[in-house]
Amino acid sequence: MKTKHGKWLAMPFTVWGILFILIPLFMIFYYGFTDADKQFTLTNITAIAKPEHLKALGLSILLSLIATVICLVLAYPLAMILSRLGVNQNSFIVLIFILPMWMNFLLRTLAWQTLLEKTGVINSVLTFFHLPTLNIINTPYAIVLGMVYNFLPFMVLPIYNALIKLDKDVINAARDLGANSIQTFTQVIFPLTLPGVISGITMVFIPALTTFVISNLLGGSKILLIGNVIEQEFTQASNWNLGSGLSLVMMIFIVISMAASAVFDKDGEGGMM
């Protein structure tokens, strides 16, 4: 009886997975490997080699890497401070970092557009104090800033989760054996928290690589990332075949990231919670 009940309880998830995971993936693969006449082709896949697509992909990878590195540099010290304070995951301090994730992604990005525009809040304050204004809206700098702001919590939480699981006796043993703070960090703390770091890198790099909303709003649609190219193929050019083909190429990066995460985090210790 329990087995039957378990199967029925799993039915909603099964239906959900079929409708919103398997069927969309099948459609992407179908359109990606066919042309307008529904004939098999690899043209949509090899289109990534076109100069305009390679340029968009290269810029996407560059900006995503920069945003990921910045998030890592900011998140690791912050996670260490939180873990040393002894706060638990239900504390108010951790809630502060989770809270922005509850807000609509589009609204968060629009807020930065309002702050950064030439007549926005930041420049108005700088003008009031007779300071030079910032002209970073519609530039790669604004896009990276938007990526860092939106995806920083995804880097902080896995690293924090890995840090609070560290055995304090191991750290104390390293110090008792004569290791200084730098040696303790590089040879004990960081290697043991590497699963959390890899998990954070994956959860920041992949959405940053595929984003198109941030570059649309903060880049002023002047800076095309690969996500923008794919989005335009679906919404403007109505070329689902090419859009699906380019999406399949992007899935390669997702698979590589998942493989790296599986290698470094075999026990699932680098999760969000």
Secondary structure, DSSP 8 states (H G I E B T S, - for coil): -HHHHHHHHHHHHHHHHIIIIIHHHHHHHHHHTB-TTS-B-SHHHHGGGSHHHHHHHHHHHHHHHHHHHHHHHHHHHHHHHHHHHT--TTSHHHHHHHHHHHS-HHHHHHHHHHHHSTTSHHHHHHHHTT------TTSHHHHHHHHHHHHHHHHHHHHHHHHHTS-HHHHHHHHHTT--HHHHIIIIIHHHTHHHHHHHHHHHHHHHHH--HHHHHHSTT-S--HHHHHHHHHHTS--HHHHHHHHHHHHHHHHHHHHHHHHH-TT-TTS--
